[in-house]
Amino acid sequence: MRRPLALGQQTYLAGILNLTPDSFSDGGDFVDLDLAIQHFHRMVKEGATIIDVGGESTRPGHVPISVPEEIARVVPFIETIRSQTDALISIDTSKSEVADAALDAGADIVNDVWGAQCDPQMAEVIARHDAACVLMHNRPAEEAGVGDVMDAMRAFFDQSIALVLAAGVRQDVIMLDPGLGFGKSYEENWEVMRRLPELSDLGYPILLGASRKSMIAKLLELADPKERLSGSLGTTALAIQAGVDFIRVHDVREHYECAQVMDHCLRYE
């Protein structure tokens, strides 16, 4: 990657930047290029090491968009921002053509919500660009609640890891995301949170994305996504205690301060 990151010494934050009109939490907030640029720099200033840029919503019931439309949303922004920052840029996509264009534009990481298993060209694109990747666990909605969720996750990750390694992706640039809210029941999402330490046994850094998600909304009875900060901070604290190195968040400053406290308690030397 553009900047090597030492693991185990601090928690890294990935700030969420959705260039979409329909994302569940901030859809439409940053479709204007100038506003998106301002928000990018604000998140970096507040403590984000990675900015995760998305051009297509992945919320339940979202309407898929075409490859050209997704490229048109994200590539001009990445091209513009790349010369202004040394922050790591992640492209949130499961389409290899979008990933290819975004990496050409200056992105460093591919964050694939289907763990490189949806698009058969994704692993090759990541390898060819010598990019890092986040492989997220996902499955069809009808499989939620079937069997042990951690067993299913381990089997999925084994397949994704083998796929990208075979394509030539370096082992030291792979991150795993348990995919809270994707192909899991409400109860399974919380079971994953309780069993996060088990994922460390796979030997790869873990990225967790619980920020503002419906599992928090249901538990705390909060309809407005922007009112879910306190609950989101609870998941961040638990995740850091469980050994998670990367946290994907909307509210960077608050999560950065939470991570600073947790790191000082758990990783202080």
C-alpha positions as CSV (number, residue, x, y, z in Angstrom):
1,M,0.0,0.0,0.0
2,R,0.9,3.7,-0.3
3,R,1.6,3.7,3.5
4,P,2.5,0.6,5.5
5,L,0.5,0.3,8.7
6,A,1.9,-1.4,11.8
7,L,-0.6,-3.7,13.4
8,G,-1.1,-4.2,17.1
9,Q,0.1,-0.7,18.2
10,Q,-3.1,1.3,17.5
11,T,-6.6,1.1,16.1
12,Y,-7.0,2.5,12.6
13,L,-10.2,4.2,11.5
14,A,-11.8,4.0,8.0
15,G,-14.1,6.9,7.4
16,I,-17.2,6.3,5.3
17,L,-17.8,8.5,2.3
18,N,-20.8,7.6,0.3
19,L,-21.1,9.4,-3.0
20,T,-24.6,8.0,-3.3
21,P,-28.2,9.4,-3.2
22,D,-29.6,6.4,-1.4
23,S,-27.3,5.0,1.3
24,F,-29.1,4.1,4.5
25,S,-27.4,6.7,6.7
26,D,-26.0,9.5,4.7
27,G,-27.4,9.1,1.2
28,G,-27.4,12.3,-0.7
29,D,-25.2,14.2,1.8
30,F,-22.1,14.2,-0.3
31,V,-23.1,13.8,-3.9
32,D,-21.8,17.3,-4.5
33,L,-18.0,17.1,-5.3
34,D,-17.0,20.1,-3.2
35,L,-18.9,18.8,-0.2
36,A,-17.4,15.4,-0.6
37,I,-13.9,16.8,-0.8
38,Q,-14.5,18.9,2.4
39,H,-15.9,15.9,4.2
40,F,-12.9,13.7,3.1
41,H,-10.4,16.2,4.5
42,R,-12.5,16.7,7.7
43,M,-12.4,12.9,8.4
44,V,-8.7,12.8,7.8
45,K,-8.2,15.7,10.2
46,E,-10.3,14.0,12.8
47,G,-8.2,10.8,12.7
48,A,-9.2,8.6,9.8
49,T,-6.3,6.7,8.2
50,I,-8.4,5.2,5.4
51,I,-11.4,6.8,3.6
52,D,-13.7,4.3,2.2
53,V,-15.4,5.7,-0.9
54,G,-18.6,4.1,-2.3
55,G,-20.6,4.8,-5.4
56,E,-23.4,2.3,-4.9
57,S,-25.6,1.7,-1.9
58,T,-25.4,-1.8,-0.3
59,R,-28.3,-1.2,2.0
60,P,-31.1,-3.9,2.0
61,G,-33.4,-3.3,-0.9
62,H,-31.1,-1.0,-2.8
63,V,-31.5,-0.5,-6.5
64,P,-28.4,-1.8,-8.4
65,I,-26.7,0.7,-10.8
66,S,-24.6,0.1,-13.9
67,V,-20.8,-0.1,-14.0
68,P,-20.6,3.2,-16.0
69,E,-22.8,5.0,-13.5
70,E,-20.8,3.7,-10.5
71,I,-17.5,4.7,-12.2
72,A,-18.9,8.2,-13.0
73,R,-19.7,8.7,-9.3
74,V,-16.4,7.6,-7.8
75,V,-13.5,8.0,-10.3
76,P,-13.7,11.8,-10.8
77,F,-13.7,12.3,-7.1
78,I,-10.7,9.9,-6.5
79,E,-8.8,11.6,-9.3
80,T,-9.4,15.0,-7.7
81,I,-8.6,14.1,-4.1
82,R,-5.6,11.9,-4.8
83,S,-3.2,14.8,-5.3
84,Q,-4.5,16.5,-2.1
85,T,-3.8,13.7,0.4
86,D,-1.6,10.8,1.4
87,A,-4.5,9.2,3.2
88,L,-5.3,5.7,2.1
89,I,-8.3,5.5,-0.2
90,S,-10.5,2.4,-0.3
91,I,-13.0,1.8,-3.1
92,D,-16.2,0.1,-1.8
93,T,-17.4,-2.1,-4.8
94,S,-18.0,-5.6,-5.8
95,K,-17.5,-4.9,-9.5
96,S,-14.1,-5.5,-10.9
97,E,-14.4,-2.9,-13.7
98,V,-15.2,-0.2,-11.0
99,A,-12.3,-1.4,-8.9
100,D,-9.9,-1.3,-11.8
101,A,-10.9,2.3,-12.7
102,A,-10.7,3.4,-9.1
103,L,-7.3,1.9,-8.6
104,D,-6.1,3.5,-11.8
105,A,-7.4,6.8,-10.4
106,G,-5.4,6.4,-7.2
107,A,-7.2,4.2,-4.8
108,D,-5.2,1.9,-2.6
109,I,-7.6,-0.7,-1.3
110,V,-10.6,-2.7,-2.7
111,N,-13.4,-3.2,-0.2
112,D,-15.6,-6.0,-1.6
113,V,-18.8,-6.8,0.2
114,W,-18.8,-10.2,-1.5
115,G,-15.2,-11.2,-0.6
116,A,-14.0,-11.3,-4.3
117,Q,-16.5,-14.2,-4.9
118,C,-19.1,-12.3,-6.9
119,D,-17.1,-11.0,-9.8
120,P,-14.7,-13.6,-11.2
121,Q,-12.2,-10.9,-12.3
122,M,-12.0,-9.1,-9.0
123,A,-9.1,-11.0,-7.5
124,E,-7.0,-10.6,-10.7
125,V,-7.7,-6.8,-10.7
126,I,-6.6,-6.5,-7.1
127,A,-3.4,-8.5,-7.8
128,R,-2.5,-6.6,-11.0
129,H,-2.6,-3.3,-9.2
130,D,-0.8,-4.8,-6.1
131,A,-3.6,-3.3,-4.1
132,A,-4.8,-4.2,-0.6
133,C,-8.2,-5.7,-0.1
134,V,-11.0,-6.1,2.5
135,L,-12.8,-9.4,2.0
136,M,-16.3,-9.2,3.6
137,H,-18.4,-12.1,4.6
138,N,-21.8,-12.2,2.9
139,R,-24.4,-14.7,1.9
140,P,-28.0,-14.8,0.5
141,A,-30.6,-13.5,2.9
142,E,-32.3,-16.9,3.0
143,E,-29.2,-18.5,4.5
144,A,-29.4,-16.2,7.6
145,G,-30.0,-18.1,10.7
146,V,-28.9,-21.5,9.2
147,G,-26.2,-23.3,11.1
148,D,-23.4,-21.7,13.1
149,V,-22.6,-18.3,11.8
150,M,-19.0,-18.4,12.7
151,D,-18.5,-21.7,11.0
152,A,-20.1,-20.3,7.8
153,M,-17.9,-17.2,8.1
154,R,-14.7,-19.3,8.4
155,A,-15.7,-21.4,5.4
156,F,-16.4,-18.3,3.3
157,F,-13.2,-16.6,4.3
158,D,-11.2,-19.7,3.5
159,Q,-12.6,-19.6,0.0
160,S,-12.0,-15.9,-0.5
161,I,-8.5,-16.0,0.8
162,A,-7.6,-18.9,-1.4
163,L,-9.1,-17.1,-4.4
164,V,-7.1,-13.9,-4.0
165,L,-3.9,-15.6,-3.1
166,A,-4.2,-17.8,-6.2
167,A,-4.6,-14.6,-8.3
168,G,-1.3,-13.2,-6.8
169,V,-2.6,-10.9,-4.1
170,R,0.0,-10.6,-1.3
171,Q,-0.9,-12.2,2.0
172,D,0.1,-9.2,4.0
173,V,-2.4,-6.8,2.4
174,I,-5.6,-8.9,3.1
175,M,-8.1,-7.8,5.7
176,L,-11.3,-9.6,6.7
177,D,-14.7,-8.1,7.5
178,P,-17.4,-10.2,9.3
179,G,-20.1,-8.3,7.4
180,L,-22.5,-7.2,10.1
181,G,-25.9,-6.7,8.6
182,F,-25.2,-8.8,5.5
183,G,-26.8,-12.2,5.3
184,K,-27.3,-12.4,9.0
185,S,-30.2,-12.3,11.4
186,Y,-30.4,-9.8,14.2
187,E,-29.3,-12.4,16.7
188,E,-26.4,-13.5,14.5
189,N,-25.1,-10.0,14.2
190,W,-24.8,-9.8,18.0
191,E,-23.4,-13.3,18.2
192,V,-20.6,-12.2,15.8
193,M,-19.9,-9.3,18.1
194,R,-19.6,-11.5,21.1
195,R,-17.4,-14.0,19.3
196,L,-15.0,-11.5,17.5
197,P,-11.9,-13.0,19.1
198,E,-12.5,-16.2,17.2
199,L,-11.8,-14.4,13.9
200,S,-8.3,-13.6,15.0
201,D,-7.5,-17.3,14.7
202,L,-7.6,-16.9,10.9
203,G,-4.4,-14.9,11.1
204,Y,-5.5,-11.8,9.2
205,P,-6.4,-8.3,10.5
206,I,-10.1,-7.7,11.0
207,L,-12.1,-4.6,9.9
208,L,-15.4,-4.1,11.6
209,G,-18.3,-2.0,10.3
210,A,-21.1,-1.6,12.9
211,S,-21.5,2.1,12.6
212,R,-25.2,3.2,12.7
213,K,-26.4,-0.2,11.6
214,S,-29.9,-1.6,12.0
215,M,-28.8,-4.0,14.7
216,I,-28.1,-0.9,16.9
217,A,-31.3,0.7,15.8
218,K,-33.4,-2.3,16.8
219,L,-31.6,-2.8,20.2
220,L,-31.9,0.9,21.2
221,E,-35.2,1.6,19.3
222,L,-33.6,4.4,17.2
223,A,-35.1,5.0,13.8
224,D,-32.8,7.9,12.8
225,P,-29.4,6.5,11.8
226,K,-27.7,9.7,12.9
227,E,-28.9,9.1,16.5
228,R,-27.0,5.8,16.8
229,L,-23.6,7.2,17.8
230,S,-23.6,6.0,21.4
231,G,-24.5,2.5,20.4
232,S,-21.9,2.5,17.6
233,L,-19.2,3.6,20.1
234,G,-20.1,0.6,22.3
235,T,-19.4,-1.7,19.4
236,T,-16.1,0.0,18.7
237,A,-14.9,-0.3,22.3
238,L,-15.8,-4.0,22.3
239,A,-14.2,-4.6,19.0
240,I,-10.9,-3.0,20.1
241,Q,-10.9,-5.1,23.2
242,A,-11.4,-8.2,21.0
243,G,-8.3,-7.3,19.0
244,V,-9.9,-5.7,15.9
245,D,-7.4,-3.3,14.2
246,F,-9.6,-1.5,11.7
247,I,-13.0,0.2,12.5
248,R,-15.2,1.5,9.6
249,V,-17.2,4.5,10.9
250,H,-19.3,7.6,10.0
251,D,-18.5,9.7,13.0
252,V,-14.7,9.8,12.9
253,R,-13.8,12.2,15.7
254,E,-15.9,10.5,18.4
255,H,-14.7,7.0,17.4
256,Y,-11.1,8.3,17.2
257,E,-11.4,9.5,20.8
258,C,-12.9,6.2,21.9
259,A,-10.1,4.3,20.2
260,Q,-7.5,6.5,21.8
261,V,-8.8,5.6,25.3
262,M,-9.1,1.9,24.5
263,D,-5.6,1.8,22.9
264,H,-4.2,3.6,25.9
265,C,-5.7,1.0,28.2
266,L,-5.0,-2.1,26.1
267,R,-1.9,-1.3,24.0
268,Y,0.0,1.1,26.2
269,E,3.7,0.4,26.5
